[in-house]
Amino acid sequence: MFLFFLENIWIWFGLAFVTGAGGYYVFLNDRKIRTLGITVGATVAVLAVGFVLYYSVDTDYKSIDRTLTGLAQAIEQDDLDGILDRYVSRSAKDTQRLARAHVGKMGIIRVTSARFRDLKVEVNHLTSPPTAQVSFTATIFWVARNLADYPTEHPTPQIVKFNVELEQGPNRSWLVTDKCKFDY
């Protein structure tokens, strides 16, 4: 329950609005400037606490979101070594093979844009190392490296649904394992 307040900045705007609206209602009834000052102060305090908590506390959800964003950027930059070093577990041999087949100078496609949405995360801290079941939908724009295979120079959009298991690596980073499923 408490994580909801740490992972969603919009709840703090809602709480600040409720605080401000409640204080303004009291001000309309008593017409004291002091009440209005207290209302403004309380509203600013709620927003300040919210921003401090949201931006200073790192949760698993935010860490996984950063990992997927970094992975998408590495794919867009065609950085196969960066993908394998920073985002794929050393024990995930099948995932490494899949990355080598699709990304980098020898890959069959070049991704021009990769974005994800609908991120759902379930973390299991009882495993060693901790794991996370992650599902999301990605929109990928790609072009074939060999135009004979796919004769178009315009990026082709593809929507892919992913279910991935991540394991926690060093420095609280998350790494992709071999338990990956995707559906076109």
C-alpha positions in Angstrom: 0.0 0.0 0.0 2.8 2.4 0.9 4.6 1.8 -2.3 1.7 3.3 -4.2 2.7 6.7 -2.7 6.3 6.2 -3.7 5.7 5.0 -7.3 2.9 7.4 -8.4 3.6 11.2 -8.4 0.0 11.9 -9.3 -1.4 10.7 -6.0 0.5 13.6 -4.4 -1.1 16.1 -6.7 -4.5 14.6 -5.8 -3.7 14.9 -2.0 -2.6 18.5 -2.5 -5.8 19.3 -4.4 -7.9 17.8 -1.6 -5.9 19.6 1.0 -6.3 22.9 -0.8 -10.0 22.4 -1.6 -10.7 21.5 2.1 -8.8 24.5 3.4 -10.5 26.8 0.9 -13.9 25.5 2.0 -13.0 26.4 5.6 -11.7 29.8 4.5 -15.1 30.5 2.7 -16.9 29.8 6.0 -14.7 31.8 8.4 -13.2 34.5 6.0 -9.9 34.7 7.9 -6.7 35.3 6.0 -4.9 33.1 8.5 -6.9 30.1 7.3 -6.0 30.8 3.7 -2.3 31.1 4.7 -2.5 27.8 6.5 -4.2 26.2 3.5 -1.5 27.3 1.1 1.2 26.2 3.5 -0.4 22.8 4.0 -0.9 22.3 0.2 2.8 23.2 -0.5 3.9 20.9 2.3 1.9 18.0 0.9 3.5 18.6 -2.5 7.0 19.0 -1.0 6.7 15.7 0.9 5.4 14.0 -2.2 8.2 15.2 -4.4 10.9 14.3 -1.8 9.5 10.8 -1.3 8.9 10.2 -5.0 12.3 11.3 -6.2 14.5 10.1 -3.3 13.1 6.6 -2.6 14.1 4.0 -5.2 11.6 1.2 -5.5 11.9 -2.1 -7.5 9.3 -0.8 -9.9 11.3 2.4 -10.7 14.5 0.4 -11.0 12.9 -2.0 -13.4 11.4 0.9 -15.4 14.9 2.4 -15.7 16.4 -0.9 -16.7 13.8 -1.3 -19.5 14.2 2.3 -20.7 18.0 1.8 -20.8 17.6 -1.5 -22.7 15.3 0.2 -25.2 17.9 2.9 -25.8 20.7 0.4 -26.2 18.6 -1.5 -28.8 17.9 1.8 -30.7 21.6 2.6 -30.6 22.5 -0.9 -31.9 24.7 -1.4 -28.9 25.0 -5.2 -28.7 27.9 -5.2 -26.2 26.0 -2.8 -23.9 22.9 -4.9 -24.0 24.8 -8.1 -23.2 27.0 -6.4 -20.5 24.4 -4.3 -18.7 21.0 -5.9 -19.3 21.3 -9.6 -19.9 22.2 -12.2 -17.2 25.5 -14.0 -17.8 23.6 -17.3 -17.3 20.9 -16.4 -20.0 22.6 -18.1 -23.0 19.4 -18.3 -25.1 18.6 -14.6 -24.6 22.2 -13.7 -25.5 21.9 -15.8 -28.7 18.6 -14.1 -29.5 20.1 -10.6 -29.0 23.1 -11.5 -31.2 20.8 -12.7 -34.0 18.7 -9.5 -34.0 20.9 -6.6 -32.8 24.3 -5.3 -33.8 26.1 -5.2 -37.1 25.4 -8.9 -37.8 21.7 -8.7 -36.8 18.9 -9.1 -39.3 17.1 -6.0 -38.3 17.9 -2.4 -37.1 15.5 -1.0 -34.5 14.8 2.7 -35.1 12.5 3.2 -32.1 11.5 1.1 -29.1 8.9 2.2 -26.5 7.1 0.3 -23.8 3.8 0.8 -21.9 1.5 -1.1 -19.5 4.3 -2.2 -17.3 3.3 -4.7 -14.6 5.9 -5.9 -12.1 5.7 -8.6 -9.4 8.9 -9.0 -7.4 9.8 -12.1 -5.4 12.4 -11.3 -2.7 12.3 -14.9 -1.4 14.4 -16.2 -4.3 18.1 -15.9 -4.4 18.8 -13.6 -6.2 15.5 -11.8 -6.1 13.5 -12.1 -9.3 10.7 -10.1 -10.9 8.0 -11.2 -13.3 7.5 -8.3 -15.7 4.9 -7.9 -18.4 4.6 -5.0 -20.8 3.7 -4.1 -24.4 6.4 -2.7 -26.7 6.0 -0.8 -29.9 9.1 -1.3 -32.0 9.9 0.3 -35.4 12.4 -1.6 -37.4 14.0 -1.9 -40.8 15.7 -5.0 -42.3 19.5 -4.7 -42.8 19.2 -6.6 -46.1 16.6 -5.0 -48.3 16.4 -8.2 -50.3 14.9 -9.9 -47.3 12.3 -7.2 -46.7 12.3 -4.6 -49.5 11.3 -1.4 -47.7 13.4 1.4 -46.4 10.6 2.8 -44.2 10.5 1.6 -40.5 7.9 -1.1 -39.9 5.9 -0.9 -36.7 5.5 -4.0 -34.6 3.5 -4.3 -31.3 4.9 -7.1 -29.1 3.6 -8.3 -25.8 6.4 -9.4 -23.5 6.5 -11.6 -20.3 10.0 -11.6 -18.9 11.7 -12.8 -15.8 14.4 -10.5 -14.4 16.9 -11.3 -11.7 18.5 -8.7 -9.5 22.2 -8.2 -10.2 24.9 -6.2 -8.6 24.0 -2.7 -7.4 20.3 -3.4 -7.4 20.3 -3.6 -11.2 17.9 -6.0 -13.0 19.0 -8.4 -15.7 17.0 -10.4 -18.3 17.0 -14.1 -17.8 16.2 -16.9 -20.3 12.5 -17.0 -19.1 11.2 -14.6 -21.9 8.0 -15.0 -23.8 6.8 -12.6 -26.5 3.8 -12.5 -28.7 3.5 -10.6 -31.9 
